[in-house]
Amino acid sequence: MDSPPVVEVFLLGRSEPARLPEVHTTRDPEFPWVLLVAETEGADEAPSQDELLIFAHEQRIERVEIRLEPSEGRRIGFALRDLDEPSADHDD
């Protein structure tokens, strides 16, 4: 299974980007607000509510970075290695 893209939103006044699995926007020019739903680091850590939901004016968004990271799942392909002894299946 492929990994989803990593989305990070950099906001004015915050030193670290918000890492996001979800963003809600509207096309209404009269409502220029964006709801950012942030990722949590781990199940054992309980983040505060302002770390989970960020309601920001679109002018406060400096930039958005989207990238792919290698999956932790099963690798596809083959491995190459040297054998200690030649295989008995081949006549060399």
Residue pairs with C-beta under 8 A, 6 or more apart in sequence:
1 71
1 73
2 71
3 68
3 69
3 70
3 71
3 72
3 73
4 21
5 66
5 67
5 68
6 19
6 66
6 67
6 68
6 69
7 19
7 20
7 21
7 23
7 64
7 65
7 66
8 17
8 18
8 19
8 20
8 64
8 65
8 66
9 17
9 18
9 20
9 23
9 36
9 61
9 63
9 64
10 17
10 61
10 62
10 63
10 64
10 65
11 17
11 18
11 54
11 56
11 60
11 61
11 62
12 60
12 61
12 62
13 60
17 65
18 36
18 38
18 54
19 38
19 39
20 36
20 37
20 38
20 39
21 37
21 39
22 36
22 37
23 34
23 35
23 36
23 37
24 34
24 35
24 36
24 37
25 34
25 35
25 58
26 33
32 57
32 58
32 59
33 55
33 56
33 57
33 58
34 55
34 56
34 57
34 58
34 61
35 53
35 54
35 55
36 53
36 54
36 55
36 56
37 52
37 53
38 47
38 51
38 52
38 53
38 54
40 47
40 51
40 52
41 47
86 92
